[in-house]
Amino acid sequence: MRRVRLAFIADIHGNHDALAAVLADIQTQGADLLYVNGDVVNRGPDSVRAVETLLNLPTPPTFVLGNHDDLMRLWLTRDSTLPGDWFEDPFWAATAWSAGQLDQAGLIAPLLTWPMTQRLSWSGLPTIELAHGTAAHYRESLSQHTPEQRLTELLDEADVQVLIGSHTHKPMVRAVEGGRLVLNTGAVGAPFNEDPRAQYLLLDSVQGMEQGRWKATLRAVPYDRSGVLGRFESSGLLREGGVSAEIFREEVRLARSLYTPYWMWTAEGGKPRTTETWRQFQAEFPERFL
């Protein structure tokens, strides 16, 4: 059986410098195929360039839809699944900015062709199910905290031996009973594990006595973040996107989740999501910003 090496990237989130670093590393590593597991766009300043770069690769990658990719469509069509007050709320200005940039570039249509899942099979190797979250929902997480019973359910429902997800921005290799694997690619453009390097997953086929198996390697690629951090301002995203754009920039700078904790803090306290409450959050939780 010929060796197969697969590369899986996700959560680029409009950070082209991180994407470029990872694509260069993938080429150096000699991957045969590239899979893009969702959330190419939004949050960062480079959504258009990130999509264009991936669509124009010499060997086209295989895509899966992420929740932020889909959000661009939902936003532009004012879809009823989104709360109606979001569209007039300044807190969502960064999302509106990214959706507008993609729409102007004519790049919404390609995103709509991406499926929710991909099933990957090679003769003599365990079958893989790839989804941004899970096949049940692109926002469901595969993480160290997911109960093993739920992982077993997902593996059994898909009738596969390997699950690959993303969405959490935290890489993971986790063994499940029966020799099965649950993997998380980590994030290219906005990691949340306090490691600012651009992160992705490699899978290598390993030939066994009776059947092959997959060996997972988590890669972390250093790159200069000053460019993307500067483009939050020079692109107009920080000016037009307001407080949410500032939060996204801080997440890239610190490699730490801030948007979700801030959202939960405001929800629990019944606070509006404004620059003032963002400053209050920073003052109340200074350890998050070290």
C-alpha positions in Angstrom: 0.0 0.0 0.0 1.4 3.4 -1.0 2.0 5.8 1.8 -0.7 8.5 2.0 -0.2 11.9 3.7 -3.1 14.1 4.2 -3.2 17.7 5.5 -6.2 19.2 7.3 -6.5 22.9 7.9 -9.4 25.0 9.5 -10.3 28.2 11.3 -8.2 30.4 9.1 -10.6 33.3 9.9 -9.3 35.8 7.4 -5.7 35.6 8.5 -3.8 35.3 5.2 -0.3 35.4 6.8 -1.0 32.3 8.9 -2.6 30.6 5.9 0.5 31.3 3.7 2.8 29.9 6.4 0.8 26.7 6.7 0.5 26.2 3.0 4.3 26.5 2.7 4.8 24.0 5.5 2.3 21.6 3.9 4.3 21.7 0.7 7.5 21.1 2.6 5.9 18.1 4.4 4.9 16.6 1.1 1.2 16.2 1.7 -0.7 14.5 -1.1 -4.1 16.1 -0.5 -5.4 19.2 1.3 -8.7 19.4 3.2 -10.1 22.7 4.4 -12.4 22.0 7.3 -14.3 25.3 7.5 -14.2 28.8 8.8 -11.9 30.2 6.1 -13.5 33.7 6.6 -14.7 36.3 9.1 -13.0 37.7 12.2 -9.8 38.7 10.5 -9.1 41.3 7.8 -8.1 38.9 4.9 -11.3 36.9 4.2 -11.3 37.7 0.4 -7.6 36.9 0.0 -7.8 33.7 2.0 -10.6 32.3 -0.1 -9.0 33.4 -3.4 -5.7 31.8 -2.4 -7.3 28.5 -1.6 -9.5 28.5 -4.7 -6.5 29.2 -6.9 -4.1 26.5 -5.6 -2.7 24.3 -8.4 -4.4 21.3 -6.8 -7.8 22.4 -5.5 -8.4 21.4 -1.9 -11.5 19.7 -0.7 -13.7 22.0 1.4 -16.2 21.5 4.3 -18.5 24.3 5.4 -17.9 26.1 8.7 -20.3 28.1 10.8 -18.6 31.4 9.9 -18.6 30.6 6.2 -22.3 29.9 6.4 -22.8 33.0 8.6 -21.8 35.2 5.6 -24.7 33.9 3.6 -27.1 34.1 6.6 -26.0 37.7 7.2 -26.4 38.9 3.6 -29.8 37.3 3.1 -31.0 38.5 6.6 -31.9 34.9 7.3 -34.6 34.4 9.9 -32.5 31.9 11.8 -30.5 34.9 13.0 -32.0 37.2 15.7 -33.4 40.2 13.9 -31.9 42.7 16.2 -28.4 41.6 15.3 -28.6 43.4 11.9 -28.9 46.8 13.6 -26.6 46.1 16.5 -23.1 47.8 16.2 -21.6 44.8 17.9 -22.1 42.8 14.7 -20.4 45.4 12.5 -17.3 43.3 12.0 -19.4 40.4 10.6 -21.2 42.9 8.3 -17.8 44.2 7.1 -16.5 40.7 6.2 -19.8 39.7 4.5 -19.7 42.9 2.5 -16.1 42.3 1.4 -16.8 38.8 0.2 -20.0 39.8 -1.5 -18.3 42.6 -3.4 -15.6 40.2 -4.5 -18.2 37.7 -5.8 -17.1 35.0 -3.3 -20.3 34.1 -1.5 -21.4 31.6 -4.2 -18.3 29.4 -3.9 -18.8 29.1 -0.2 -22.3 27.8 -0.7 -21.0 24.8 -2.6 -19.1 23.4 0.4 -20.8 20.4 2.0 -21.4 20.0 5.8 -19.3 16.8 5.9 -16.8 14.7 3.8 -16.4 10.9 4.1 -12.8 9.9 3.2 -11.9 6.3 2.3 -8.8 4.5 1.1 -8.5 0.8 0.6 -7.0 -0.9 3.6 -7.3 2.2 5.8 -9.8 3.3 8.5 -12.6 5.5 7.1 -12.7 9.1 8.2 -15.6 11.5 8.7 -14.6 15.2 8.4 -16.9 17.9 9.7 -16.2 21.4 11.0 -18.0 20.6 14.2 -19.8 17.2 13.9 -22.2 15.7 11.3 -25.0 16.7 13.7 -24.1 20.4 13.7 -21.2 22.5 12.7 -21.2 24.2 16.1 -20.9 21.0 18.1 -17.4 20.6 19.5 -15.0 17.7 19.5 -12.7 18.4 22.5 -11.1 16.9 25.5 -14.3 17.7 27.4 -16.7 15.9 25.0 -18.0 12.8 26.9 -16.7 9.6 25.5 -20.3 8.3 25.2 -21.0 11.1 22.7 -17.9 10.4 20.7 -18.9 6.7 20.5 -22.3 7.7 19.3 -20.9 9.9 16.6 -18.5 7.2 15.5 -21.2 4.6 15.4 -23.7 6.7 13.6 -21.2 7.5 10.9 -19.8 4.0 10.8 -16.2 5.3 10.8 -13.1 4.7 12.8 -11.8 8.3 12.7 -13.6 11.6 13.4 -11.9 14.9 12.5 -13.4 18.2 13.7 -12.2 21.8 14.2 -14.3 24.7 15.6 -12.7 24.8 19.1 -9.5 26.3 17.9 -7.6 23.8 20.0 -5.8 20.8 18.5 -6.4 17.3 19.9 -5.6 13.7 19.5 -7.9 11.5 21.5 -8.2 7.7 21.5 -11.6 6.1 21.9 -12.5 2.5 22.9 -12.0 0.1 20.1 -8.9 1.7 18.7 -10.8 4.6 17.1 -9.5 8.2 16.9 -11.1 11.5 17.4 -9.0 14.5 16.2 -9.2 18.2 16.1 -7.2 20.1 13.6 -6.6 23.2 15.7 -6.8 26.7 14.1 -4.6 28.2 11.4 -5.5 31.8 12.0 -6.7 32.2 15.6 -5.5 29.4 18.0 -7.1 29.4 21.5 -4.4 27.2 23.2 -2.1 30.2 24.0 0.3 29.1 21.2 0.2 31.8 18.5 1.7 29.6 15.8 -0.5 28.6 12.9 -1.7 25.0 13.6 -3.0 22.2 11.5 -3.2 18.4 11.3 -1.3 15.8 9.2 -2.4 12.2 8.8 -0.1 9.5 7.6 -1.0 6.0 6.6 0.8 3.3 8.4 0.8 -0.2 7.0 0.0 -3.0 9.5 -0.1 -6.8 9.4 -3.7 -7.0 8.4 -5.0 -3.5 8.0 -3.4 0.0 7.9 -4.0 2.7 10.4 -3.7 6.5 10.5 -1.0 8.3 12.5 -1.8 11.9 13.5 0.7 14.7 13.8 -0.2 18.1 15.0 1.9 20.8 13.4 2.5 24.4 14.6 4.1 26.8 12.2 5.6 30.1 13.4 4.9 33.3 11.4 5.2 37.1 11.9 1.9 38.3 13.2 2.7 42.0 12.9 1.3 42.1 9.4 -2.2 40.7 10.1 -2.4 42.6 13.4 -1.6 45.8 11.5 -4.2 45.0 8.8 -7.0 45.1 11.3 -6.5 48.8 11.2 -5.2 49.5 7.7 -8.0 47.4 6.0 -10.7 49.5 7.7 -12.0 46.5 9.7 -11.1 47.9 13.1 -12.6 51.3 12.3 -15.8 49.9 10.8 -16.1 46.7 12.9 -15.9 48.4 16.3 -15.6 46.5 19.5 -16.0 43.0 18.0 -13.1 43.7 15.6 -11.0 44.7 18.6 -11.9 41.5 20.3 -10.9 39.4 17.2 -7.6 41.2 17.0 -6.9 40.5 20.7 -7.6 36.9 20.1 -5.0 36.7 17.4 -2.5 38.6 19.6 -3.0 36.5 22.7 -4.0 33.1 21.1 -6.8 32.9 23.6 -10.6 32.9 23.4 -12.0 36.2 24.4 -15.2 36.7 22.4 -17.1 33.8 24.0 -16.2 34.6 27.6 -17.1 38.2 27.0 -20.4 37.2 25.4 -21.2 34.9 28.4 -20.2 37.6 30.9 -22.5 40.2 29.3 -25.4 37.7 29.0 -25.1 36.6 32.6 -25.0 40.3 33.8 -27.6 41.6 31.4 -25.1 44.0 29.9 -25.0 45.5 26.4 -22.1 44.6 24.2 -20.4 47.9 23.9 -16.9 49.4 24.1 -17.7 50.4 27.7 -18.6 46.9 28.8 -15.6 45.5 26.9 -13.3 47.8 28.9 -15.1 46.7 32.1 -14.5 43.1 31.1 -10.8 43.8 30.6 -10.5 45.5 34.0 -12.4 42.6 35.7 -10.3 39.8 34.2 -6.8 41.2 33.6 -5.3 37.8 33.7 -6.9 37.0 30.3 -4.9 39.8 28.7 -1.4 39.0 30.0 
